[in-house]
């Protein structure tokens, strides 16, 4: 069974440029999460989707960040324009809420460097 | 929001040693998971353990929900156990895991 797939793995951009990250969750997982991880810290939730609906986006900086999950499968996280402080690893995770455990499975992450 | 404290923040051990990692949390939870982040950044789910005890090979975990803590035990450490161990919890009535800052474990050969 394929795991959570993210791309790109690495991205280097100059400040004020746009950037987008893509995530393909585990097949059949209806819940998808985007997390942000700064160096030396634990992941922090940005947004959670149940199917195609964003049910928790309270931590998403909506002035520059946007996300979508069309058809309830793949998801895209966009930053426009990027700032120096956005340099971090962006992690996508998925789980199946129909599974009693709700175990979370993470992708390898997309490491963003803003110059 | 819920507070998650992990200890110790850093731990350096020789290969073959045993270790105990602790996670304290500030509210009742219905979901608690332990993760291992390897040196390449990949987060691997180790245990789903909101209460009770589980074992998987050299690793085991115990959560005492009434006292709001969880312990991760690693026996006979190997160099491949190196990395950061995260505890993540989800309070009752909330959705989404809150992570602690992790314990950075280094196993020396």
HADDOCK unambig.tbl for C-alpha pairs under 7 A between the chains (distance, minus, plus):
assign (segid A and resid 41 and name CA) (segid B and resid 101 and name CA) 5.13 0.50 0.50
assign (segid A and resid 42 and name CA) (segid B and resid 99 and name CA) 5.54 0.50 0.50
assign (segid A and resid 42 and name CA) (segid B and resid 100 and name CA) 5.80 0.50 0.50
assign (segid A and resid 42 and name CA) (segid B and resid 101 and name CA) 4.74 0.50 0.50
assign (segid A and resid 42 and name CA) (segid B and resid 102 and name CA) 6.42 0.50 0.50
assign (segid A and resid 43 and name CA) (segid B and resid 99 and name CA) 6.19 0.50 0.50
assign (segid A and resid 101 and name CA) (segid B and resid 48 and name CA) 6.57 0.50 0.50
assign (segid A and resid 103 and name CA) (segid B and resid 48 and name CA) 6.41 0.50 0.50
assign (segid A and resid 104 and name CA) (segid B and resid 45 and name CA) 6.86 0.50 0.50
assign (segid A and resid 105 and name CA) (segid B and resid 45 and name CA) 6.66 0.50 0.50
assign (segid A and resid 106 and name CA) (segid B and resid 43 and name CA) 6.00 0.50 0.50
assign (segid A and resid 108 and name CA) (segid B and resid 41 and name CA) 6.75 0.50 0.50
assign (segid A and resid 108 and name CA) (segid B and resid 42 and name CA) 5.12 0.50 0.50
